[in-house]
Each structure stands twice: as C-alpha cells, then as structure tokens.
C-alpha cells in the first residue's frame, strides 16, 4: 500500500488534535453576569435545570440576577458569574438568609486564566435548606476589602 499524501496526513493529524482538544467539553449554562471590564457571550439566561429522577438532588444554574431562581429544598443552586482572575478581583458573598440557604463555597468552570481580560465562570454554590425566599448579594472587587466602586448584584432564590 502506498503512503497517504502529506496533505492528507496533516488533515488527519489536525482533526485528531481538534477532537482531543474538545473531548470532555460540555454545553453547560453560560453566564450573563459579567465581570466589569469583560464581555461574556450572549446566551439565553438559565434559571432552572431539570428536576432529578430518583437519583438525588440536582443543581439549579442561575446566571441572570433579574430572574428569580426556583429551587426545592435539598437542591444546589449555582449562581454563575464571570470573573477575570488575572485582575485580582473576584465575586464574594455579602449577604444571604442563612436559615434558607447554606453557603457551599465557590468553584470555576474552567482553569483560571492569567491572561488579563479573559473571563472564566465562577459558580457560587448554595444548598437550599428551607422553604422561603432569600436575597443573595454578591460583590465584585478585591477579596476582603470592600470599596464604594465595587460592583454588586442581587439574586433572589425562592425555595419550596
């Protein structure tokens, strides 16, 4: 058998690299609360996820502070906001109703980038613990040092 032409071998190699680079990528909900000075892709806001079967609690993704987030007791609520980690600023929880929500910390969808202006999605995670409505206030700025110029957003979470 005769070897494939160079162009064909290069095309196969590039296809393999692209396939490997996109393996494991998923289409998780995109965030709309962007970090100041960054832009996020336009995507329809997501405020609820499908309820679980008998397997266990699900995660509710919320990325639009203008929409009320609906969750059931026991579910996890992920408030999704964009952050520019290279700018040394992040989103912090300022206040929430501790009788209705449990703060589970934060996680990132992607590995934090050191390229200034490149945003990643930060998920602020809460467990719904009791029925009712809670306002979750978030602040974007230098960690641990509030400033009057910091950006704040408020998410409303209603638990049943």
N, C-alpha and C positions, 0 to 999 in steps of 0.2 A: 504494500500500500504506500502511496506517495504522501509525504508530509503536507499538511494544510498550508496554504499561502500565509505569509506574515500577517497580512491584514485580518484574516480570519482568526488567527491565533490571538492577536491583540484584542479583537472584538470579544472573543470568548473570555479572555482574562479580565477585561473591563467589566463585562457582565457579571463575572464571579465576584469581583471586588464590590460592585454595587449591591449584589444580593447579600453578601456578608455584612456590608455596612448597614443595611436596612433590616437585617434579621433582628427580631425582638422589638422592633418599633411597633407602637400601637397607636391607635387614634383615640387617646384619652381626651376628655373635655379640655378645650382651650380656655385660657383665662382672658378676662376682659378688663380687670382692674390692673392697669399697667403701672409700673414703677415710673415716677416722674422722670422725664427726660428720655424715656424709651418708648418704643412703639410695639404694640402687640398685634398679631394678625386678627383681622376681622372674622369673628366666628359667632354663631348664634349662642346666646347665653344658655347655660345648663344649670337648672336649679334642683332637679331630682334625677335619680337613677332608678332603674327598675328595682322593684322590691325583690328580696331573695325568695328562693323556694324554701324548702325545709332545711337547707344547708346552714343557715345562720344569718347574722345581721349583715347588711350591706353598707356601702359607703355612698353618701349623697354628696355630689360635687356641686359647688356653688361658685360662680365666677362673676356674678352681677349683683353688686350691692343694692341696686334699685329694685330687685325682686326678692320677695320673701322666700326663705328656704323652708321647705316642709320635710320633716323627718319623724320617724317613730322612735319611741323610747328604745334604747339599745343600739340604734344605728350610729355610725360615724359620719360626721359632717366635715368635709374638707373645703375650707374657704380658700379658693385658688386666686393668687395674686402674683403679678410679675415683679421680679426683683433683679437689680443689677449688682451682683455680688462684688464686682471689681470696684464699685463706687463706695464700698464700705458702709452701705446703708441696707437696712432690712426692714421687714414688717414685724411689728411686735403687737401683742395683745395688750390693749389699755384697760378694757373692762368687759365683763360679761356676767351673766347671772349664774353664779356657782351652784345654785340649788337646782338648775335645769340642765347645765352643761358641765362636762369635765374636760379640762384642757389637756390634750394628749401630746402637745408639742408641735413641732413643725418638721416637714420633710420637703425635699426638692424632687421634681420630676426628672431633671437632667443633672449631670455633674456640673457643679458650679463653674462658670467660665471666668477667666481672668481678663477677658477682652472687654475693655470699657465700652459700655453702651449695648452689650449683648445680654438680653434679659433671659432669665430662666423662671420657671413657675415654682413658687413656694406654696406649699399646702399647709395651712394652719388647721390642725386636726382637733375636733371636739367629739366627745361621746355624748349623745342625748341621754340624760339620766332621769328626767321627769317631764311631765306634760306642762305646756305653757309656752310663753313667748319670751325670748331673750334677745337683747340688742348686744351684738359683739362689735366693739370699737377697736379698730386697728390703726396703728401709727407707722408711717414710713419715715425713717431717719436713722441717725447714728444710734446704734444699740445702747440703751441705758441712759441716754441724755436727750430728753425732750426739748424741742425748740419750737418757738411760735411759728416758724416757717415750715415745720413738718406737715406732710400730707396725712389726713385721717380719712377713713371710710368706715361706715357702719353697715353691718349685715344684720338682718332680722331673721332669727331662726324660730320657727314655730314647731313644737314637738307635740305629738299626740300619742 
